[in-house]
Amino acid sequence: MITYEVDEKRLRFWKELYEKNANSLKPNRISGRELNIYFQKKYSAQNYDNVKFKEVVHLNSMEYFHENAGNINDIVSYTLNGDIFVGIDLKTGFFHIESNDVRKFIPIFDDLFITRGLSVDELRNFVIVGQYLELKGL
């Protein structure tokens, strides 16, 4: 998750990672349902049945996935420790995390990002691929 201003050096680093690994990468994105199962097994979260939060997740999913986005009934949401809120679109695998303290949810975001994997479209974006490979330690 990018939480800082990205400079030219970082962009070059991601581009080098991308160029070095692009030919060996294959789409490995899992479904939203699979991501949800992973999340439920790994994290001690409680269901968070908040319609407004689910609407936010749904609208963000629609922004990224347009016609492929599910509807609000495809969104599941959770809370961790009462101050981290996670929503997952079961149809697209899009996830959204909120907290007053960004530092608390960065590790969760990064974990879900790596676990979800990359789609064909994402594999064409050197910034996304570079972040993914950096987080995986490659």
N, C-alpha and C positions, 0 to 999 in steps of 0.2 A: 504494500500500500504506500503510495507516495504521499508523504506528509511534510515534504520540504520542497524548496525551489530546486528544480532540476537544472543543473548547469551543463555546459557543453561537454565537460569531461565525463559526466555520468552518462550522457546520451551516447558519446563515443564508446564507452565501456559496454553499454547495452547493445549497441550496434555490432561491436566486435563479437560479443557472445552469440548474438543472433547469426552472424555470418559464419562463425566457426561451427555452429551446431545445426543450422537450418536444414541441411540435407538429411540429418539423422533423426529429426523430430517427426513424430506422427501424431495425429489427433488422438488425444486420450481423455477427452472431457467425459465425465460421468454425468448421469442424469440428476435432476433435482431430487428425485426420490432417493437415489443412492447417496447423494450428499447429505440429505436429511437424516438418513439412517446412520451415517458416519458421525454426524454432529451429535445425535442423540446418544450414541454409544460413548463418545469421547468426553462430552461435557455434561456436567450436572446442571441442567437447565430446567426451568419450570415453563410450562405453557404460558404464553402471554396473549390472551384473547382480546386484543385491543384493535378495534376496527380502524381507527385513524392510523395506527402504525402500519397495519396491513395495507391500507390504501397507499401510504407512502412507498412501501416496498413494491406494490403493484405498479404504481406510476413510474417508478424508477426502472422496473423491469420492462415496462412498455417502451420507455425511452431507449433502452439498449436493444431490445429484441423486437420491437414494433409488432408486426402481425403474429409473430411466434409466441408472444407473451401469453401466459395463461390469464385466467380471470382471478378476481380477488379470492375466490374459493380455492385456488391453487396455492395460496400463500399460507405458510405455517410460521408462527412466530413464538419466540422464547425470550425469557429474561435470565440472565446470569447474575447472581449476587444482587439483584434488584436494581442495578444501575447500568447494565449492558443489555441492549435489546438487539436480537438477531431475527431477521426475517429471511425465509428461503422460498423461492418460487419453485414449486415441485415440478412444473412443466419445463422451465428453461434452465434451472440450476443457478439462476441469478440469486445472489444473496446481498443483504444490506445489513449493516451493523451501525448502531448509534450508541453513544455514551457521552456524558459530560466530560469525561477524561479519555481522550483519544489513545493515550498510552496504554490504557487498560485493554482496548480491543484490537490493537495492531497485531499481537501474536495470534489472536483468533482469526482475524481477517487473512493473515498470511497463511495460516494452516488450511483454512477453507479454500483459498486461492490455489495453493499447491495441490491439495487433495482433489479438487474439482477437475484440474487439468485444463488443457487448451483445446479449443475447437479449430476447425480448418481455417475459419476467418481470423481467429486470434493468432494462429501461426504465421500469418502474413504481416503482423504488426511487430516490428523489432523492439518497441518499448515494452509491450506486454511479454514477449518472449524473453527479452533481457531480464526483466524483473523476475519472471518465473525461474529462469536458470540461476540467477543470483540467489534467490531464496532457497533453491535446491542445493546450493553450494557447488554448482558446476562451473 
